[in-house]
Amino acid sequence: MQKFIEQNRKYCQRHRPDLKRMKETTIDDLKEQVEKLPESEREKIIKIWSLFSTSTPSCRHLILEGILAQCCLPQLSFISNRLQGIIRIDFIAALPKELAIHVLSYLDAISLCRAAQVCKLWRRLADDEVVWHKLCEQHIDKKCPKCGWGIPSLLEQKRAKNKDSISNEIDPYLAYVTTTCSSTTLDIHYPSIDQSQPSSPSPTLPSTPNTPNYDSQDESQRVRLSDDRLSALFSDSSSFTCENSIRRPWKEVYAERQRVEFNWRKGRYNVKTLKGHVDGIMCLQFDDRKNRLITGSYDSTVRVWNLETGEIIRVLTGHTRCVRGLQFDHAKLITCSMDHTLRVWNYHTGKCITKLEGHTGGVLTLHFVDYIVASGSTDTTIKIWNFSSHRCFTLIGHREWVNKVVIFQKTQLLSCSDDHTIRIWDLTLQSCTRIFDGHNAPVQCIQPTYLHMNPITTLTTIDDDQPCNRNSKNDDNLTPVIISSSLDNVIKVWSLQTGDCLRTLFGHEEGVWSLAVDKLRLVSGAQDGVIKIWDKDSGNCMHTLIGHCGAVTCVALSDTKVITVGDDAEIRIWDFTGQ
């Protein structure tokens, strides 16, 4: 190898024998043409060639300058045409493989696919795993700072597929996220009632107070739930292994997710409608991993659906009035109702484990993480139920119905109310720390999230050829915000740090009842039955979905679908996978 390198050092870039070049006239071809000339002219030409080949570089420049000075325009045109093809150099072939891959890693997906069509060498380098892994890192589940687009992670779908599949082929992005993020798990094992392991937080929900150290000293009301039954409901056992698995190519991983994102951008979806409730539906949650959808309705029932087949698996009865809110994880379901109670269910068996009483009005909303449950009521209060210490305390401040509560960042609670305000509560101090006042009607829903404060507002198309800047830090400008919707027909974005209203989204013609948000998109549902999909960072409305015959009361969002429910007692699944 060293000898081969030393030999090639004697040649210039054009004459290196190890590089294949496009077909061009060689000195041997010219000699054949010279042989056809008279001997006198033949000797002159050979003498000129010999003199030029033995000259130093500086002398060669002078010889060429003299020849060019004596050329007429037709001869200069001939030289120009010949040079256009000769001076083209395959720089990818000339560079070492590592440098060639580094250069190609600055291209976007469209340019990489075009580069792969140049020749076999370019295709081998353009399809290299390193190149496509960098592209996946730049775009999956985040927005590229150069082109302004991201593609969905599809983690939940891949976990479900990997869990049920008998094949040993595994998605490398799933393995990458699982091995680098300890809180993300794949395989969920449903515990028995006798287990007593601590719960791990759900990766798709906001964070919660550190429950082992969290307690209330001001109120002595206790949750009537025995330790053994509680520990089973709040436990989790998860495992994942990548050993002896065949990894799919990163290019295939990117292409699969890009197809889904293409459908989101172009508004291509399939709609499936589920019917079963006999009255309006007020709340829902679904899990792509387990193909489960759970809904609560004015008919006082909670229904568990198979998300793939659309069949009703189980109907939970026990509430005596409308079910207004619900949330479930791998083991338990908690619901709240206008009958003033919350109920904890084992939704796998349909058994009600316990009933929580304390509110003096209907319970409109709930949110739990780990051992902490927060609930808001028509009695204008918020109750925090601690299943670890068996205590409960009340937060008082709102003057009207509390429509939504969210536990956020371990020690904070966010709430919104019919009194037109949003409040932030410190759960350690049990007091309100900030009030957001800006809506002109009851605030129906809030969602905490993060925004890029300097987003690219001009939405590029999938055919955009601009290369992505790999050196840009995509998370530098992430700012925590609250997104709120109200019956004043608008959606507002608030800074959690300053309390300022950063943006107001207009588009709905009637009150906005529900919101759902992920890292790329925002979905809203309104009184007039219209659902809108927004670009989260820029605030641009991407699509409008129409289908419900009444108010859209709740929306939910995942990487591949939007699920909506409304007063028409229908569940609509808007699937963007394109299958």
Rosetta blueprint (number, residue, H / E / L):
1 M L
2 Q H
3 K H
4 F H
5 I H
6 E H
7 Q H
8 N H
9 R L
10 K L
11 Y L
12 C L
13 Q L
14 R L
15 H L
16 R L
17 P L
18 D L
19 L L
20 K L
21 R L
22 M L
23 K L
24 E L
25 T L
26 T L
27 I H
28 D H
29 D H
30 L H
31 K H
32 E H
33 Q H
34 V H
35 E L
36 K L
37 L L
38 P L
39 E H
40 S H
41 E H
42 R H
43 E H
44 K H
45 I H
46 I H
47 K H
48 I H
49 W H
50 S H
51 L H
52 F H
53 S H
54 T L
55 S L
56 T L
57 P H
58 S H
59 C H
60 R H
61 H H
62 L H
63 I H
64 L H
65 E H
66 G H
67 I H
68 L H
69 A H
70 Q H
71 C L
72 C L
73 L H
74 P H
75 Q H
76 L H
77 S H
78 F H
79 I H
80 S H
81 N H
82 R H
83 L H
84 Q H
85 G H
86 I H
87 I L
88 R L
89 I L
90 D L
91 F H
92 I H
93 A H
94 A H
95 L L
96 P L
97 K H
98 E H
99 L H
100 A H
101 I H
102 H H
103 V H
104 L H
105 S L
106 Y L
107 L L
108 D L
109 A H
110 I H
111 S H
112 L H
113 C H
114 R H
115 A H
116 A L
117 Q L
118 V L
119 C L
120 K H
121 L H
122 W H
123 R H
124 R H
125 L H
126 A H
127 D L
128 D L
129 E H
130 V H
131 V H
132 W H
133 H H
134 K H
135 L H
136 C H
137 E H
138 Q H
139 H H
140 I E
141 D L
142 K L
143 K L
144 C L
145 P L
146 K L
147 C L
148 G L
149 W L
150 G L
151 I E
152 P L
153 S L
154 L L
155 L H
156 E H
157 Q H
158 K H
159 R H
160 A H
161 K H
162 N H
163 K H
164 D H
165 S L
166 I L
167 S L
168 N L
169 E E
170 I E
171 D L
172 P H
173 Y H
174 L H
175 A H
176 Y H
177 V H
178 T H
179 T H
180 T H
181 C L
182 S L
183 S L
184 T L
185 T L
186 L L
187 D E
188 I E
189 H L
190 Y L
191 P L
192 S L
193 I L
194 D L
195 Q L
196 S L
197 Q L
198 P L
199 S L
200 S L
201 P L
202 S L
203 P L
204 T L
205 L L
206 P L
207 S L
208 T L
209 P L
210 N L
211 T H
212 P H
213 N H
214 Y L
215 D L
216 S L
217 Q L
218 D L
219 E L
220 S L
221 Q L
222 R L
223 V L
224 R L
225 L L
226 S L
227 D H
228 D H
229 R H
230 L H
231 S H
232 A H
233 L H
234 F L
235 S L
236 D L
237 S L
238 S E
239 S E
240 F L
241 T L
242 C L
243 E L
244 N L
245 S L
246 I E
247 R E
248 R L
249 P L
250 W H
251 K H
252 E H
253 V H
254 Y H
255 A H
256 E H
257 R H
258 Q H
259 R H
260 V H
261 E H
262 F H
263 N H
264 W H
265 R H
266 K H
267 G L
268 R L
269 Y L
270 N E
271 V E
272 K E
273 T E
274 L E
275 K E
276 G L
277 H L
278 V L
279 D L
280 G L
281 I E
282 M E
283 C E
284 L E
285 Q E
286 F E
287 D E
288 D L
289 R L
290 K L
291 N L
292 R E
293 L E
294 I E
295 T E
296 G E
297 S E
298 Y L
299 D L
300 S L
301 T L
302 V E
303 R E
304 V E
305 W E
306 N E
307 L L
308 E L
309 T L
310 G L
311 E L
312 I E
313 I E
314 R E
315 V E
316 L E
317 T L
318 G L
319 H L
320 T L
321 R L
322 C L
323 V E
324 R E
325 G E
326 L E
327 Q E
328 F E
329 D L
330 H L
331 A L
332 K L
333 L E
334 I E
335 T E
336 C E
337 S E
338 M L
339 D L
340 H L
341 T E
342 L E
343 R E
344 V E
345 W E
346 N E
347 Y L
348 H L
349 T L
350 G L
351 K E
352 C E
353 I E
354 T E
355 K E
356 L E
357 E E
358 G L
359 H L
360 T L
361 G L
362 G L
363 V E
364 L E
365 T E
366 L E
367 H E
368 F E
369 V E
370 D L
371 Y L
372 I E
373 V E
374 A E
375 S E
376 G E
377 S E
378 T L
379 D L
380 T L
381 T E
382 I E
383 K E
384 I E
385 W E
386 N E
387 F L
388 S L
389 S L
390 H L
391 R E
392 C E
393 F E
394 T E
395 L E
396 I E
397 G L
398 H L
399 R L
400 E L
401 W L
402 V E
403 N E
404 K E
405 V E
406 V E
407 I E
408 F E
409 Q L
410 K L
411 T L
412 Q E
413 L E
414 L E
415 S E
416 C E
417 S E
418 D L
419 D L
420 H L
421 T E
422 I E
423 R E
424 I E
425 W E
426 D E
427 L L
428 T L
429 L L
430 Q L
431 S E
432 C E
433 T E
434 R E
435 I E
436 F E
437 D E
438 G L
439 H L
440 N L
441 A L
442 P L
443 V E
444 Q E
445 C E
446 I E
447 Q E
448 P E
449 T E
450 Y E
451 L E
452 H E
453 M L
454 N L
455 P L
456 I L
457 T L
458 T L
459 L L
460 T L
461 T L
462 I L
463 D L
464 D L
465 D L
466 Q L
467 P L
468 C L
469 N L
470 R L
471 N L
472 S L
473 K L
474 N L
475 D L
476 D L
477 N L
478 L E
479 T E
480 P E
481 V E
482 I E
483 I E
484 S E
485 S E
486 S E
487 L L
488 D L
489 N L
490 V L
491 I E
492 K E
493 V E
494 W E
495 S E
496 L L
497 Q L
498 T L
499 G L
500 D L
501 C E
502 L E
503 R E
504 T E
505 L E
506 F L
507 G L
508 H L
509 E L
510 E L
511 G L
512 V E
513 W E
514 S E
515 L E
516 A E
517 V E
518 D L
519 K L
520 L L
521 R E
522 L E
523 V E
524 S E
525 G E
526 A E
527 Q L
528 D L
529 G L
530 V E
531 I E
532 K E
533 I E
534 W E
535 D E
536 K L
537 D L
538 S L
539 G L
540 N L
541 C E
542 M E
543 H E
544 T E
545 L E
546 I E
547 G L
548 H L
549 C L
550 G L
551 A L
552 V E
553 T E
554 C E
555 V E
556 A E
557 L E
558 S L
559 D L
560 T L
561 K E
562 V E
563 I E
564 T E
565 V E
566 G E
567 D L
568 D L
569 A L
570 E E
571 I E
572 R E
573 I E
574 W E
575 D E
576 F L
577 T L
578 G L
579 Q L
